[in-house]
Amino acid sequence: MATGMITETERRKICKAHAGDGTLPKIAKIAWGDGGVDDDGQPKAVTGKEVGLYNELLKKDVESHYYPNEEETTCRYAGTIEIGELTGKNISEMGLFDEEGDLAAYKTFLPKGKDADVPMEFNMDEVF
């Protein structure tokens, strides 16, 4: 079962921004890694205390975002691992980073193998 959540760092920033004691930087980067599973190949539990991926392999600018529900309480961010990138790697974690470089949301999932000639498109939801 895939698990993910907004990090404590991000929740602190949201709290301070709501109180008027800070500003909230936008989500700017999406990253992928292969450290999201335990020794049995199962997704690691997410605690919210993560400050980075366990084993980051690639970080890119977010390609796009949109609001998939009418209430606009979820924002879906998209990124693509292109042809030739991370060939042979088993992707099992991803994260969203804000403009200040802080991990805002983190997710683990079962490993997905990356072929050389196939792009992989990923979406990650930030749910409020």
N, CA, C and O atoms as a printed pandas DataFrame, in Angstrom:
     atom_number atom_name residue_name chain_id  residue_number  x_coord  y_coord  z_coord
0              1         N          MET        A               1    0.840   -1.187    0.000
1              2        CA          MET        A               1    0.000    0.000    0.000
2              3         C          MET        A               1    0.882    1.247    0.000
3              4         O          MET        A               1    1.774    1.387    0.837
4              5         N          ALA        A               2    0.630    2.129   -0.923
5              6        CA          ALA        A               2    1.391    3.377   -0.985
6              7         C          ALA        A               2    0.948    4.304    0.140
7              8         O          ALA        A               2   -0.233    4.391    0.474
8              9         N          THR        A               3    1.927    4.987    0.708
9             10        CA          THR        A               3    1.600    5.931    1.766
10            11         C          THR        A               3    2.294    7.252    1.490
11            12         O          THR        A               3    3.378    7.282    0.909
12            13         N          GLY        A               4    1.674    8.332    1.903
13            14        CA          GLY        A               4    2.268    9.642    1.718
14            15         C          GLY        A               4    1.587   10.672    2.594
15            16         O          GLY        A               4    0.460   10.481    3.052
16            17         N          MET        A               5    2.298   11.774    2.820
17            18        CA          MET        A               5    1.708   12.846    3.620
18            19         C          MET        A               5    2.509   14.133    3.502
19            20         O          MET        A               5    3.653   14.136    3.047
20            21         N          ILE        A               6    1.890   15.211    3.919
21            22        CA          ILE        A               6    2.560   16.498    4.026
22            23         C          ILE        A               6    3.505   16.420    5.220
23            24         O          ILE        A               6    3.132   15.901    6.272
24            25         N          THR        A               7    4.715   16.926    5.068
25            26        CA          THR        A               7    5.714   16.834    6.126
26            27         C          THR        A               7    5.451   17.820    7.254
27            28         O          THR        A               7    4.714   18.793    7.094
28            29         N          GLU        A               8    6.072   17.546    8.402
29            30        CA          GLU        A               8    5.971   18.472    9.539
30            31         C          GLU        A               8    6.545   19.841    9.172
31            32         O          GLU        A               8    6.008   20.868    9.587
32            33         N          THR        A               9    7.625   19.863    8.402
33            34        CA          THR        A               9    8.219   21.129    7.963
34            35         C          THR        A               9    7.184   21.963    7.219
35            36         O          THR        A               9    7.053   23.161    7.470
36            37         N          GLU        A              10    6.451   21.337    6.305
37            38        CA          GLU        A              10    5.441   22.052    5.528
38            39         C          GLU        A              10    4.277   22.482    6.408
39            40         O          GLU        A              10    3.764   23.591    6.253
40            41         N          ARG        A              11    3.852   21.623    7.326
41            42        CA          ARG        A              11    2.734   21.989    8.207
42            43         C          ARG        A              11    3.106   23.185    9.084
43            44         O          ARG        A              11    2.262   24.037    9.366
44            45         N          ARG        A              12    4.367   23.248    9.515
45            46        CA          ARG        A              12    4.845   24.399   10.290
46            47         C          ARG        A              12    4.760   25.674    9.456
47            48         O          ARG        A              12    4.324   26.716    9.943
48            49         N          LYS        A              13    5.182   25.581    8.187
49            50        CA          LYS        A              13    5.134   26.747    7.292
50            51         C          LYS        A              13    3.692   27.200    7.048
51            52         O          LYS        A              13    3.410   28.398    7.024
52            53         N          ILE        A              14    2.788   26.243    6.870
53            54        CA          ILE        A              14    1.379   26.577    6.665
54            55         C          ILE        A              14    0.826   27.276    7.895
55            56         O          ILE        A              14    0.129   28.283    7.775
56            57         N          CYS        A              15    1.127   26.755    9.071
57            58        CA          CYS        A              15    0.658   27.341   10.324
58            59         C          CYS        A              15    1.139   28.787   10.458
59            60         O          CYS        A              15    0.348   29.678   10.768
60            61         N          LYS        A              16    2.424   29.020   10.228
61            62        CA          LYS        A              16    2.982   30.365   10.362
62            63         C          LYS        A              16    2.427   31.316    9.308
63            64         O          LYS        A              16    2.200   32.493    9.588
64            65         N          ALA        A              17    2.208   30.810    8.098
65            66        CA          ALA        A              17    1.637   31.659    7.046
66            67         C          ALA        A              17    0.205   32.060    7.397
67            68         O          ALA        A              17   -0.183   33.212    7.205
68            69         N          HIS        A              18   -0.576   31.116    7.909
69            70        CA          HIS        A              18   -1.953   31.430    8.303
70            71         C          HIS        A              18   -1.999   32.460    9.424
71            72         O          HIS        A              18   -2.922   33.272    9.489
72            73         N          ALA        A              19   -0.999   32.425   10.310
73            74        CA          ALA        A              19   -0.956   33.365   11.434
74            75         C          ALA        A              19   -0.386   34.730   11.024
75            76         O          ALA        A              19   -0.428   35.683   11.803
76            77         N          GLY        A              20    0.141   34.819    9.811
77            78        CA          GLY        A              20    0.734   36.066    9.361
78            79         C          GLY        A              20    2.194   36.220    9.775
79            80         O          GLY        A              20    2.769   37.300    9.638
80            81         N          ASP        A              21    2.796   35.141   10.282
81            82        CA          ASP        A              21    4.183   35.194   10.743
82            83         C          ASP        A              21    5.162   34.608    9.728
83            84         O          ASP        A              21    6.326   34.374   10.055
84            85         N          GLY        A              22    4.706   34.371    8.515
85            86        CA          GLY        A              22    5.575   33.834    7.472
86            87         C          GLY        A              22    4.846   33.811    6.151
87            88         O          GLY        A              22    3.649   34.090    6.075
88            89         N          THR        A              23    5.577   33.477    5.124
89            90        CA          THR        A              23    4.979   33.308    3.804
90            91         C          THR        A              23    5.152   31.861    3.382
91            92         O          THR        A              23    6.045   31.161    3.858
92            93         N          LEU        A              24    4.301   31.434    2.501
93            94        CA          LEU        A              24    4.321   30.046    2.072
94            95         C          LEU        A              24    4.909   29.966    0.668
95            96         O          LEU        A              24    4.291   30.428   -0.291
96            97         N          PRO        A              25    6.110   29.378    0.540
97            98        CA          PRO        A              25    6.710   29.248   -0.789
98            99         C          PRO        A              25    5.962   28.212   -1.624
99           100         O          PRO        A              25    5.416   27.248   -1.088
100          101         N          LYS        A              26    5.942   28.419   -2.939
101          102        CA          LYS        A              26    5.224   27.489   -3.806
102          103         C          LYS        A              26    6.002   26.183   -3.961
103          104         O          LYS        A              26    7.214   26.134   -3.756
104          105         N          ILE        A              27    5.278   25.135   -4.326
105          106        CA          ILE        A              27    5.886   23.858   -4.652
106          107         C          ILE        A              27    6.573   24.032   -6.010
107          108         O          ILE        A              27    5.947   24.461   -6.978
108          109         N          ALA        A              28    7.865   23.694   -6.071
109          110        CA          ALA        A              28    8.637   23.964   -7.276
110          111         C          ALA        A              28    9.285   22.727   -7.898
111          112         O          ALA        A              28    9.497   22.689   -9.110
112          113         N          LYS        A              29    9.600   21.725   -7.093
113          114        CA          LYS        A              29   10.360   20.567   -7.586
114          115         C          LYS        A              29    9.659   19.270   -7.222
115          116         O          LYS        A              29    8.930   19.183   -6.234
116          117         N          ILE        A              30    9.904   18.268   -8.051
117          118        CA          ILE        A              30    9.441   16.912   -7.787
118          119         C          ILE        A              30   10.668   16.011   -7.908
119          120         O          ILE        A              30   11.487   16.186   -8.810
120          121         N          ALA        A              31   10.789   15.051   -6.998
121          122        CA          ALA        A              31   11.973   14.187   -6.979
122          123         C          ALA        A              31   11.547   12.735   -6.846
123          124         O          ALA        A              31   10.483   12.421   -6.311
124          125         N          TRP        A              32   12.418   11.851   -7.354
125          126        CA          TRP        A              32   12.184   10.418   -7.293
126          127         C          TRP        A              32   13.406    9.725   -6.727
127          128         O          TRP        A              32   14.532   10.201   -6.872
128          129         N          GLY        A              33   13.169    8.587   -6.076
129          130        CA          GLY        A              33   14.263    7.806   -5.534
130          131         C          GLY        A              33   13.905    6.344   -5.484
131          132         O          GLY        A              33   12.803    5.937   -5.854
132          133         N          ASP        A              34   14.873    5.548   -5.013
133          134        CA          ASP        A              34   14.659    4.106   -4.925
134          135         C          ASP        A              34   14.782    3.589   -3.493
135          136         O          ASP        A              34   15.000    2.397   -3.274
136          137         N          GLY        A              35   14.641    4.495   -2.513
137          138        CA          GLY        A              35   14.774    4.101   -1.115
138          139         C          GLY        A              35   13.477    4.017   -0.348
139          140         O          GLY        A              35   13.484    4.104    0.880
140          141         N          GLY        A              36   12.359    3.849   -1.038
141          142        CA          GLY        A              36   11.065    3.890   -0.372
142          143         C          GLY        A              36   10.527    2.560    0.121
143          144         O          GLY        A              36    9.404    2.495    0.621
144          145         N          VAL        A              37   11.319    1.489   -0.014
145          146        CA          VAL        A              37   10.836    0.182    0.438
146          147         C          VAL        A              37   11.767   -0.405    1.491
147          148         O          VAL        A              37   12.948   -0.065    1.567
148          149         N          ASP        A              38   11.197   -1.298    2.304
149          150        CA          ASP        A              38   11.992   -1.964    3.336
150          151         C          ASP        A              38   12.690   -3.195    2.753
151          152         O          ASP        A              38   12.636   -3.428    1.545
152          153         N          ASP        A              39   13.339   -3.973    3.603
153          154        CA          ASP        A              39   14.081   -5.152    3.153
154          155         C          ASP        A              39   13.188   -6.220    2.523
155          156         O          ASP        A              39   13.671   -7.063    1.767
156          157         N          ASP        A              40   11.894   -6.192    2.829
157          158        CA          ASP        A              40   10.949   -7.143    2.248
158          159         C          ASP        A              40   10.304   -6.621    0.973
159          160         O          ASP        A              40    9.441   -7.284    0.398
160          161         N          GLY        A              41   10.720   -5.426    0.522
161          162        CA          GLY        A              41   10.174   -4.850   -0.698
162          163         C          GLY        A              41    8.844   -4.148   -0.520
163          164         O          GLY        A              41    8.172   -3.830   -1.501
164          165         N          GLN        A              42    8.455   -3.901    0.733
165          166        CA          GLN        A              42    7.194   -3.215    1.019
166          167         C          GLN        A              42    7.443   -1.728    1.259
167          168         O          GLN        A              42    8.494   -1.360    1.784
168          169         N          PRO        A              43    6.500   -0.870    0.887
169          170        CA          PRO        A              43    6.692    0.567    1.105
170          171         C          PRO        A              43    6.925    0.888    2.579
171          172         O          PRO        A              43    6.217    0.394    3.457
172          173         N          LYS        A              44    7.922    1.715    2.829
173          174        CA          LYS        A              44    8.202    2.164    4.202
174          175         C          LYS        A              44    7.055    3.041    4.680
175          176         O          LYS        A              44    6.440    3.762    3.894
176          177         N          ALA        A              45    6.775    2.972    5.978
177          178        CA          ALA        A              45    5.762    3.842    6.574
178          179         C          ALA        A              45    6.271    5.280    6.534
179          180         O          ALA        A              45    7.446    5.540    6.790
180          181         N          VAL        A              46    5.386    6.195    6.215
181          182        CA          VAL        A              46    5.718    7.614    6.174
182          183         C          VAL        A              46    5.322    8.232    7.505
183          184         O          VAL        A              46    4.217    8.001    7.995
184          185         N          THR        A              47    6.217    9.015    8.088
185          186        CA          THR        A              47    5.974    9.596    9.407
186          187         C          THR        A              47    5.615   11.073    9.372
187          188         O          THR        A              47    5.000   11.585   10.307
188          189         N          GLY        A              48    5.994   11.757    8.306
189          190        CA          GLY        A              48    5.839   13.214    8.248
190          191         C          GLY        A              48    7.083   13.932    8.731
191          192         O          GLY        A              48    7.208   15.144    8.554
192          193         N          LYS        A              49    7.997   13.204    9.334
193          194        CA          LYS        A              49    9.241   13.798    9.835
194          195         C          LYS        A              49   10.351   13.780    8.777
195          196         O          LYS        A              49   11.446   14.284    9.025
196          197         N          GLU        A              50   10.081   13.212    7.616
197          198        CA          GLU        A              50   11.088   13.132    6.562
198          199         C          GLU        A              50   11.505   14.543    6.120
199          200         O          GLU        A              50   10.685   15.457    6.044
200          201         N          VAL        A              51   12.787   14.686    5.836
201          202        CA          VAL        A              51   13.310   15.968    5.343
202          203         C          VAL        A              51   13.900   15.810    3.946
203          204         O          VAL        A              51   14.343   16.787    3.342
204          205         N          GLY        A              52   13.906   14.594    3.437
205          206        CA          GLY        A              52   14.397   14.302    2.102
206          207         C          GLY        A              52   14.043   12.871    1.753
207          208         O          GLY        A              52   13.520   12.133    2.588
208          209         N          LEU        A              53   14.325   12.480    0.520
209          210        CA          LEU        A              53   14.116   11.109    0.114
210          211         C          LEU        A              53   15.207   10.242    0.734
211          212         O          LEU        A              53   16.298   10.732    1.028
212          213         N          TYR        A              54   14.924    8.974    0.931
213          214        CA          TYR        A              54   15.931    8.072    1.482
214          215         C          TYR        A              54   17.098    7.913    0.518
215          216         O          TYR        A              54   18.255    7.868    0.936
216          217         N          ASN        A              55   16.790    7.827   -0.779
217          218        CA          ASN        A              55   17.852    7.740   -1.784
218          219         C          ASN        A              55   17.382    8.441   -3.063
219          220         O          ASN        A              55   16.895    7.805   -3.997
220          221         N          GLU        A              56   17.543    9.765   -3.078
221          222        CA          GLU        A              56   17.110   10.569   -4.217
222          223         C          GLU        A              56   17.972   10.269   -5.435
223          224         O          GLU        A              56   19.200   10.229   -5.360
224          225         N          LEU        A              57   17.288   10.057   -6.569
225          226        CA          LEU        A              57   17.972    9.780   -7.823
226          227         C          LEU        A              57   17.849   10.915   -8.830
227          228         O          LEU        A              57   18.753   11.133   -9.637
228          229         N          LEU        A              58   16.737   11.637   -8.787
229          230        CA          LEU        A              58   16.483   12.676   -9.782
230          231         C          LEU        A              58   15.517   13.703   -9.210
231          232         O          LEU        A              58   14.536   13.347   -8.557
232          233         N          LYS        A              59   15.798   14.981   -9.458
233          234        CA          LYS        A              59   14.903   16.070   -9.056
234          235         C          LYS        A              59   14.732   16.993  -10.247
235          236         O          LYS        A              59   15.704   17.349  -10.914
236          237         N          LYS        A              60   13.474   17.385  -10.514
237          238        CA          LYS        A              60   13.165   18.241  -11.650
238          239         C          LYS        A              60   12.139   19.296  -11.239
239          240         O          LYS        A              60   11.494   19.189  -10.196
240          241         N          ASP        A              61   12.007   20.313  -12.085
241          242        CA          ASP        A              61   10.934   21.277  -11.895
242          243         C          ASP        A              61    9.593   20.580  -12.069
243          244         O          ASP        A              61    9.463   19.686  -12.906
244          245         N          VAL        A              62    8.600   20.978  -11.290
245          246        CA          VAL        A              62    7.240   20.484  -11.480
246          247         C          VAL        A              62    6.786   20.928  -12.866
247          248         O          VAL        A              62    6.957   22.090  -13.234
248          249         N          GLU        A              63    6.212   20.011  -13.631
249          250        CA          GLU        A              63    5.773   20.323  -14.995
250          251         C          GLU        A              63    4.445   21.069  -15.021
251          252         O          GLU        A              63    4.256   21.990  -15.816
252          253         N          SER        A              64    3.534   20.667  -14.152
253          254        CA          SER        A              64    2.208   21.283  -14.137
254          255         C          SER        A              64    1.518   20.950  -12.830
255          256         O          SER        A              64    1.977   20.105  -12.060
256          257         N          HIS        A              65    0.404   21.631  -12.595
257          258        CA          HIS        A              65   -0.435   21.308  -11.442
258          259         C          HIS        A              65   -1.877   21.653  -11.781
259          260         O          HIS        A              65   -2.142   22.478  -12.655
260          261         N          TYR        A              66   -2.792   21.020  -11.087
261          262        CA          TYR        A              66   -4.211   21.358  -11.216
262          263         C          TYR        A              66   -4.950   20.854   -9.986
263          264         O          TYR        A              66   -4.391   20.130   -9.162
264          265         N          TYR        A              67   -6.217   21.246   -9.875
265          266        CA          TYR        A              67   -7.058   20.902   -8.727
266          267         C          TYR        A              67   -8.070   19.853   -9.184
267          268         O          TYR        A              67   -9.007   20.192   -9.907
268          269         N          PRO        A              68   -7.908   18.587   -8.782
269          270        CA          PRO        A              68   -8.756   17.516   -9.312
270          271         C          PRO        A              68  -10.145   17.406   -8.688
271          272         O          PRO        A              68  -10.973   16.628   -9.161
272          273         N          ASN        A              69  -10.408   18.179   -7.631
273          274        CA          ASN        A              69  -11.754   18.099   -7.064
274          275         C          ASN        A              69  -12.400   19.480   -7.046
275          276         O          ASN        A              69  -11.727   20.510   -7.029
276          277         N          GLU        A              70  -13.708   19.461   -7.050
277          278        CA          GLU        A              70  -14.492   20.695   -7.109
278          279         C          GLU        A              70  -14.223   21.603   -5.910
279          280         O          GLU        A              70  -14.286   22.826   -6.033
280          281         N          GLU        A              71  -13.925   21.015   -4.763
281          282        CA          GLU        A              71  -13.694   21.789   -3.545
282          283         C          GLU        A              71  -12.347   22.512   -3.563
283          284         O          GLU        A              71  -12.123   23.416   -2.758
284          285         N          GLU        A              72  -11.452   22.126   -4.468
285          286        CA          GLU        A              72  -10.102   22.686   -4.563
286          287         C          GLU        A              72   -9.338   22.546   -3.242
287          288         O          GLU        A              72   -8.682   23.482   -2.784
288          289         N          THR        A              73   -9.441   21.348   -2.639
289          290        CA          THR        A              73   -8.712   21.042   -1.407
290          291         C          THR        A              73   -7.574   20.056   -1.656
291          292         O          THR        A              73   -6.910   19.605   -0.723
292          293         N          THR        A              74   -7.366   19.735   -2.912
293          294        CA          THR        A              74   -6.252   18.896   -3.340
294          295         C          THR        A              74   -5.594   19.557   -4.536
295          296         O          THR        A              74   -6.271   20.048   -5.439
296          297         N          CYS        A              75   -4.258   19.567   -4.535
297          298        CA          CYS        A              75   -3.526   20.034   -5.706
298          299         C          CYS        A              75   -2.685   18.876   -6.213
299          300         O          CYS        A              75   -1.935   18.266   -5.452
300          301         N          ARG        A              76   -2.811   18.572   -7.504
301          302        CA          ARG        A              76   -2.073   17.469   -8.121
302          303         C          ARG        A              76   -0.919   18.043   -8.938
303          304         O          ARG        A              76   -1.119   18.867   -9.831
304          305         N          TYR        A              77    0.293   17.590   -8.613
305          306        CA          TYR        A              77    1.516   18.035   -9.281
306          307         C          TYR        A              77    2.011   16.916  -10.192
307          308         O          TYR        A              77    1.903   15.740   -9.845
308          309         N          ALA        A              78    2.557   17.279  -11.365
309          310        CA          ALA        A              78    2.993   16.291  -12.342
310          311         C          ALA        A              78    4.464   16.456  -12.689
311          312         O          ALA        A              78    5.000   17.564  -12.719
312          313         N          GLY        A              79    5.099   15.318  -12.952
313          314        CA          GLY        A              79    6.479   15.299  -13.414
314          315         C          GLY        A              79    6.728   14.033  -14.206
315          316         O          GLY        A              79    6.039   13.031  -14.017
316          317         N          THR        A              80    7.712   14.073  -15.094
317          318        CA          THR        A              80    8.005   12.943  -15.965
318          319         C          THR        A              80    9.475   12.558  -15.874
319          320         O          THR        A              80   10.359   13.412  -15.936
320          321         N          ILE        A              81    9.719   11.273  -15.729
321          322        CA          ILE        A              81   11.057   10.723  -15.898
322          323         C          ILE        A              81   11.135   10.366  -17.378
323          324         O          ILE        A              81   10.417    9.483  -17.847
324          325         N          GLU        A              82   11.992   11.042  -18.101
325          326        CA          GLU        A              82   12.030   10.950  -19.557
326          327         C          GLU        A              82   12.748    9.694  -20.052
327          328         O          GLU        A              82   13.405    8.988  -19.287
328          329         N          ILE        A              83   12.606    9.440  -21.336
329          330        CA          ILE        A              83   13.326    8.372  -22.016
330          331         C          ILE        A              83   14.813    8.560  -21.729
331          332         O          ILE        A              83   15.348    9.659  -21.882
332          333         N          GLY        A              84   15.472    7.488  -21.315
333          334        CA          GLY        A              84   16.903    7.524  -21.048
334          335         C          GLY        A              84   17.278    7.928  -19.631
335          336         O          GLY        A              84   18.433    7.769  -19.234
336          337         N          GLU        A              85   16.322    8.450  -18.854
337          338        CA          GLU        A              85   16.609    8.831  -17.472
338          339         C          GLU        A              85   16.304    7.655  -16.533
339          340         O          GLU        A              85   15.280    6.986  -16.677
340          341         N          LEU        A              86   17.182    7.418  -15.594
341          342        CA          LEU        A              86   17.032    6.407  -14.534
342          343         C          LEU        A              86   16.787    4.999  -15.073
343          344         O          LEU        A              86   16.099    4.199  -14.438
344          345         N          THR        A              87   17.341    4.701  -16.227
345          346        CA          THR        A              87   17.195    3.383  -16.835
346          347         C          THR        A              87   17.648    2.284  -15.873
347          348         O          THR        A              87   18.743    2.337  -15.313
348          349         N          GLY        A              88   16.783    1.294  -15.697
349          350        CA          GLY        A              88   17.089    0.151  -14.851
350          351         C          GLY        A              88   16.842    0.371  -13.367
351          352         O          GLY        A              88   16.991   -0.561  -12.577
352          353         N          LYS        A              89   16.471    1.567  -12.978
353          354        CA          LYS        A              89   16.203    1.852  -11.563
354          355         C          LYS        A              89   14.782    1.444  -11.205
355          356         O          LYS        A              89   13.893    1.442  -12.057
356          357         N          ASN        A              90   14.577    1.103   -9.944
357          358        CA          ASN        A              90   13.256    0.778   -9.416
358          359         C          ASN        A              90   12.797    1.921   -8.526
359          360         O          ASN        A              90   13.246    2.045   -7.386
360          361         N          ILE        A              91   11.917    2.744   -9.037
361          362        CA          ILE        A              91   11.446    3.940   -8.342
362          363         C          ILE        A              91   10.435    3.528   -7.279
363          364         O          ILE        A              91    9.469    2.825   -7.576
364          365         N          SER        A              92   10.660    3.970   -6.023
365          366        CA          SER        A              92    9.760    3.572   -4.933
366          367         C          SER        A              92    9.451    4.707   -3.961
367          368         O          SER        A              92    8.819    4.492   -2.926
368          369         N          GLU        A              93    9.897    5.907   -4.294
369          370        CA          GLU        A              93    9.592    7.060   -3.432
370          371         C          GLU        A              93    9.613    8.315   -4.287
371          372         O          GLU        A              93   10.289    8.387   -5.313
372          373         N          MET        A              94    8.851    9.299   -3.833
373          374        CA          MET        A              94    8.861   10.593   -4.505
374          375         C          MET        A              94    8.511   11.681   -3.509
375          376         O          MET        A              94    7.904   11.424   -2.470
376          377         N          GLY        A              95    8.902   12.895   -3.843
377          378        CA          GLY        A              95    8.631   14.007   -2.951
378          379         C          GLY        A              95    8.418   15.295   -3.710
379          380         O          GLY        A              95    8.865   15.457   -4.845
380          381         N          LEU        A              96    7.728   16.200   -3.058
381          382        CA          LEU        A              96    7.543   17.562   -3.561
382          383         C          LEU        A              96    8.367   18.495   -2.701
383          384         O          LEU        A              96    8.333   18.403   -1.474
384          385         N          PHE        A              97    9.106   19.392   -3.332
385          386        CA          PHE        A              97    9.953   20.346   -2.636
386          387         C          PHE        A              97    9.485   21.760   -2.940
387          388         O          PHE        A              97    9.073   22.060   -4.060
388          389         N          ASP        A              98    9.550   22.628   -1.931
389          390        CA          ASP        A              98    9.152   24.015   -2.153
390          391         C          ASP        A              98   10.334   24.834   -2.677
391          392         O          ASP        A              98   11.452   24.333   -2.804
392          393         N          GLU        A              99   10.061   26.088   -2.973
393          394        CA          GLU        A              99   11.091   26.978   -3.532
394          395         C          GLU        A              99   12.277   27.176   -2.595
395          396         O          GLU        A              99   13.363   27.544   -3.043
396          397         N          GLU        A             100   12.085   26.941   -1.314
397          398        CA          GLU        A             100   13.177   27.083   -0.345
398          399         C          GLU        A             100   14.002   25.802   -0.227
399          400         O          GLU        A             100   14.971   25.757    0.531
400          401         N          GLY        A             101   13.624   24.765   -0.970
401          402        CA          GLY        A             101   14.360   23.513   -0.961
402          403         C          GLY        A             101   13.908   22.525    0.093
403          404         O          GLY        A             101   14.534   21.478    0.265
404          405         N          ASP        A             102   12.830   22.836    0.806
405          406        CA          ASP        A             102   12.340   21.943    1.854
406          407         C          ASP        A             102   11.354   20.924    1.288
407          408         O          ASP        A             102   10.544   21.239    0.417
408          409         N          LEU        A             103   11.440   19.696    1.801
409          410        CA          LEU        A             103   10.497   18.652    1.419
410          411         C          LEU        A             103    9.126   19.001    1.992
411          412         O          LEU        A             103    8.970   19.146    3.204
412          413         N          ALA        A             104    8.142   19.132    1.115
413          414        CA          ALA        A             104    6.794   19.516    1.532
414          415         C          ALA        A             104    5.867   18.311    1.663
415          416         O          ALA        A             104    5.004   18.284    2.541
416          417         N          ALA        A             105    6.040   17.321    0.799
417          418        CA          ALA        A             105    5.209   16.118    0.832
418          419         C          ALA        A             105    6.066   14.946    0.371
419          420         O          ALA        A             105    6.946   15.100   -0.477
420          421         N          TYR        A             106    5.798   13.774    0.938
421          422        CA          TYR        A             106    6.615   12.599    0.663
422          423         C          TYR        A             106    5.707   11.392    0.522
423          424         O          TYR        A             106    4.697   11.278    1.217
424          425         N          LYS        A             107    6.074   10.485   -0.388
425          426        CA          LYS        A             107    5.258    9.299   -0.664
426          427         C          LYS        A             107    6.166    8.111   -0.964
427          428         O          LYS        A             107    7.187    8.250   -1.637
428          429         N          THR        A             108    5.782    6.947   -0.457
429          430        CA          THR        A             108    6.452    5.692   -0.793
430          431         C          THR        A             108    5.454    4.783   -1.497
431          432         O          THR        A             108    4.245    4.929   -1.321
432          433         N          PHE        A             109    5.962    3.835   -2.304
433          434        CA          PHE        A             109    5.099    2.936   -3.051
434          435         C          PHE        A             109    5.912    1.729   -3.507
435          436         O          PHE        A             109    7.140    1.728   -3.414
436          437         N          LEU        A             110    5.221    0.705   -3.999
437          438        CA          LEU        A             110    5.905   -0.477   -4.514
438          439         C          LEU        A             110    6.817   -0.069   -5.667
439          440         O          LEU        A             110    6.473    0.843   -6.419
440          441         N          PRO        A             111    7.961   -0.714   -5.825
441          442        CA          PRO        A             111    8.925   -0.344   -6.866
442          443         C          PRO        A             111    8.341   -0.448   -8.275
443          444         O          PRO        A             111    7.627   -1.391   -8.617
444          445         N          LYS        A             112    8.678    0.564   -9.072
445          446        CA          LYS        A             112    8.294    0.601  -10.483
446          447         C          LYS        A             112    9.572    0.655  -11.303
447          448         O          LYS        A             112   10.339    1.612  -11.191
448          449         N          GLY        A             113    9.813   -0.363  -12.129
449          450        CA          GLY        A             113   11.018   -0.421  -12.937
450          451         C          GLY        A             113   10.976    0.562  -14.093
451          452         O          GLY        A             113    9.940    0.739  -14.735
452          453         N          LYS        A             114   12.119    1.204  -14.353
453          454        CA          LYS        A             114   12.209    2.217  -15.419
454          455         C          LYS        A             114   12.946    1.647  -16.623
455          456         O          LYS        A             114   14.127    1.312  -16.539
456          457         N          ASP        A             115   12.245    1.543  -17.734
457          458        CA          ASP        A             115   12.839    1.112  -18.995
458          459         C          ASP        A             115   13.509    2.293  -19.691
459          460         O          ASP        A             115   13.138    3.445  -19.465
460          461         N          ALA        A             116   14.488    2.007  -20.529
461          462        CA          ALA        A             116   15.245    3.057  -21.221
462          463         C          ALA        A             116   14.397    3.824  -22.225
463          464         O          ALA        A             116   14.580    5.029  -22.400
464          465         N          ASP        A             117   13.470    3.137  -22.887
465          466        CA          ASP        A             117   12.764    3.746  -24.018
466          467         C          ASP        A             117   11.327    4.179  -23.702
467          468         O          ASP        A             117   10.544    4.455  -24.611
468          469         N          VAL        A             118   10.989    4.237  -22.426
469          470        CA          VAL        A             118    9.620    4.603  -22.033
470          471         C          VAL        A             118    9.658    5.705  -20.986
471          472         O          VAL        A             118   10.287    5.540  -19.941
472          473         N          PRO        A             119    8.984    6.844  -21.251
473          474        CA          PRO        A             119    8.887    7.846  -20.189
474          475         C          PRO        A             119    7.895    7.376  -19.123
475          476         O          PRO        A             119    6.975    6.612  -19.415
476          477         N          MET        A             120    8.089    7.837  -17.891
477          478        CA          MET        A             120    7.165    7.522  -16.798
478          479         C          MET        A             120    6.615    8.836  -16.262
479          480         O          MET        A             120    7.364    9.701  -15.808
480          481         N          GLU        A             121    5.307    8.968  -16.322
481          482        CA          GLU        A             121    4.654   10.168  -15.805
482          483         C          GLU        A             121    4.141    9.882  -14.404
483          484         O          GLU        A             121    3.527    8.845  -14.150
484          485         N          PHE        A             122    4.401   10.817  -13.498
485          486        CA          PHE        A             122    3.967   10.673  -12.114
486          487         C          PHE        A             122    3.132   11.877  -11.718
487          488         O          PHE        A             122    3.406   13.007  -12.122
488          489         N          ASN        A             123    2.113   11.612  -10.923
489          490        CA          ASN        A             123    1.320   12.659  -10.283
490          491         C          ASN        A             123    1.428   12.465   -8.784
491          492         O          ASN        A             123    1.468   11.337   -8.292
492          493         N          MET        A             124    1.473   13.574   -8.064
493          494        CA          MET        A             124    1.482   13.498   -6.606
494          495         C          MET        A             124    0.516   14.532   -6.076
495          496         O          MET        A             124    0.578   15.706   -6.439
496          497         N          ASP        A             125   -0.379   14.083   -5.212
497          498        CA          ASP        A             125   -1.401   14.962   -4.646
498          499         C          ASP        A             125   -0.955   15.533   -3.311
499          500         O          ASP        A             125   -0.395   14.832   -2.468
500          501         N          GLU        A             126   -1.216   16.808   -3.141
501          502        CA          GLU        A             126   -1.078   17.463   -1.841
502          503         C          GLU        A             126   -2.517   17.690   -1.378
503          504         O          GLU        A             126   -3.243   18.503   -1.950
504          505         N          VAL        A             127   -2.918   16.961   -0.332
505          506        CA          VAL        A             127   -4.307   16.949    0.110
506          507         C          VAL        A             127   -4.454   17.742    1.402
507          508         O          VAL        A             127   -3.691   17.558    2.350
508          509         N          PHE        A             128   -5.441   18.621    1.425
509          510        CA          PHE        A             128   -5.731   19.439    2.600
510          511         C          PHE        A             128   -7.098   19.109    3.147
511          512         O          PHE        A             128   -7.524   19.697    4.141
